[in-house]
Amino acid sequence: MSSKKGKGVDGLRVAGGVKKGKGSGKQQNSGVSGLEFHKSKGQHILKNPMVVQAIVDKSGVKSTDVVLEIGPGTGNLTMKLLEKAKRVVAIELDPRMVLELQRRVQGTQYENSLQIIHGDFMKVQLPFFDLCVANIPYNISSPLTFKLLAHRPAFRAAVIMYQHEFAMRLVAKPGDTMYCRLAANTQLLARVNHLLKVGKNNFRPPPKVDSSVVRIEPRHPPPPVNFLEWDGLVRLCFGRKNKTLGAIFRQGSTLQALESNYKMYKALHHGLTEGTAHSTSKGIESLASIMMDVEDDAGHVEEEDDDVMEVEGEAGTGSRKGKVTPEFKNKIMGMLTTQGFDQLRSSKMAQEDFLRLLAAFNAEGIHFA
Ligand SMILES: C[S@@+](CC[C@H](N)C(=O)[O-])C[C@H]1O[C@@H](n2cnc3c(N)ncnc32)[C@H](O)[C@@H]1O
């Protein structure tokens, strides 16, 4: 069918007959396909065929692969993936794009190897796939990434276009200025590499920022850590990433929260040896929702304000909301000092440091989730 209709300069078929969305006034930049692209849905169509080809080449897609594509749009990447893969499953939110893609593939040799799921990626139950290749809507970058990483069975790799700054945060290493909770959480579960920077003019309409393609390879097996606990600790540490752990854990509100968790755990897990109650791998299924609070397409929201009162002198006496027992404060500070954690700063801590820190807290019966 697509061969019978005209093709646009960038490979988009002229979509005669596809109705335009009802005028919201916010619709942007009609493409040669006749569709109007909605920035609110992250519709920035990759128009440069060389970039599309580079993504497909770098993905290492094999003829036996089932490929998941998130947000196929008008299908520029989809058509290239179909040439190489056994099957492509594409999840698309916008019914106009679904129609456009159906028309584009109809009557071609790829008609039966493309499955289109019309829905919101964050709500759809994912099918099995070997590889994910996608130019995604940037506003769901973080939950989307963690939904993929929580999916079982784990896929081989994901090659994803992100906003450049988000990509830099994903791949940042300890000591890099962009190193953050997002980097620590992602790299706990996957190896992450930057593949390609893509300028904004390769898209229509051009987004405000440059983009980058990143390769994500889930770790097999995933680390035996309770992810909710891990994230609780990492979130606390990166809340003030340039402060020492000693300064962070001396703060009244932090001590109060930890002590109340400590007491609850003691009550709930009465009879269990300290440190054993939470040692199995758990929480991975909650990844997407707990990473919702990581900002996806603008600045950072991970650092908190320094508005927390420190507990000075007698532990607990300076606290705003309640008392921390001196024994509890001494237990924490003693552990941090004797194990050499108190002078560390999360901005420079490697994954092994966080894992050791979590194990040390858990051994004291202290938990973060
Ligand atoms: C950046 S465009 C990419 C289009 C196409 N893959 C390309 O490279 O030209 C993102 C696409 O994701 C779709 N989309 C937005 N939010 C979505 C969601 N929650 N679930 C699935 N698709 C979504 C948009 O309608 C759009 O087609």
The ligand as an SDF file (V2000), in Angstrom:
LIG
                    3D

 27 29  0  0  0  0  0  0  0  0999 V2000
   10.0880   10.8950   19.8430 C   0  0  0  0  0  0  0  0  0  0  0  0
    8.6630   10.2730   19.0070 S   0  0  0  0  0  0  0  0  0  0  0  0
    9.4610    9.0020   18.1060 C   0  0  0  0  0  0  0  0  0  0  0  0
    8.7520    8.5910   16.8550 C   0  0  0  0  0  0  0  0  0  0  0  0
    9.5190    7.5910   15.9920 C   0  0  0  0  0  0  0  0  0  0  0  0
    9.9610    6.4470   16.7560 N   0  0  0  0  0  0  0  0  0  0  0  0
   10.7020    8.2410   15.3140 C   0  0  0  0  0  0  0  0  0  0  0  0
   11.8290    7.9330   15.7220 O   0  0  0  0  0  0  0  0  0  0  0  0
   10.5250    9.0150   14.4100 O   0  0  0  0  0  0  0  0  0  0  0  0
    7.8620    9.4420   20.3450 C   0  0  0  0  0  0  0  0  0  0  0  0
    6.6260    8.6160   20.0040 C   0  0  0  0  0  0  0  0  0  0  0  0
    6.1340    8.0350   21.2160 O   0  0  0  0  0  0  0  0  0  0  0  0
    4.7190    8.1330   21.2510 C   0  0  0  0  0  0  0  0  0  0  0  0
    4.3390    8.1380   22.6760 N   0  0  0  0  0  0  0  0  0  0  0  0
    4.2760    9.1900   23.5280 C   0  0  0  0  0  0  0  0  0  0  0  0
    3.9570    8.7820   24.7600 N   0  0  0  0  0  0  0  0  0  0  0  0
    3.8120    7.4260   24.6980 C   0  0  0  0  0  0  0  0  0  0  0  0
    3.4820    6.4230   25.6470 C   0  0  0  0  0  0  0  0  0  0  0  0
    3.2390    6.7270   26.9120 N   0  0  0  0  0  0  0  0  0  0  0  0
    3.4200    5.1400   25.2400 N   0  0  0  0  0  0  0  0  0  0  0  0
    3.6710    4.8130   23.9370 C   0  0  0  0  0  0  0  0  0  0  0  0
    3.9830    5.7190   22.9880 N   0  0  0  0  0  0  0  0  0  0  0  0
    4.0710    7.0140   23.3700 C   0  0  0  0  0  0  0  0  0  0  0  0
    4.4090    9.4250   20.5090 C   0  0  0  0  0  0  0  0  0  0  0  0
    3.0960    9.4380   20.0370 O   0  0  0  0  0  0  0  0  0  0  0  0
    5.4740    9.3720   19.4070 C   0  0  0  0  0  0  0  0  0  0  0  0
    4.9810    8.6590   18.3090 O   0  0  0  0  0  0  0  0  0  0  0  0
  1  2  1  0
  2  3  1  0
  2 10  1  0
  3  4  1  0
  4  5  1  0
  5  6  1  0
  5  7  1  0
  7  8  2  0
  7  9  1  0
 10 11  1  0
 11 12  1  0
 11 26  1  0
 12 13  1  0
 13 14  1  0
 13 24  1  0
 14 15  1  0
 14 23  1  0
 15 16  2  0
 16 17  1  0
 17 18  1  0
 17 23  2  0
 18 19  1  0
 18 20  2  0
 20 21  1  0
 21 22  2  0
 22 23  1  0
 24 25  1  0
 24 26  1  0
 26 27  1  0
M  CHG  2   2   1   9  -1
M  END
$$$$
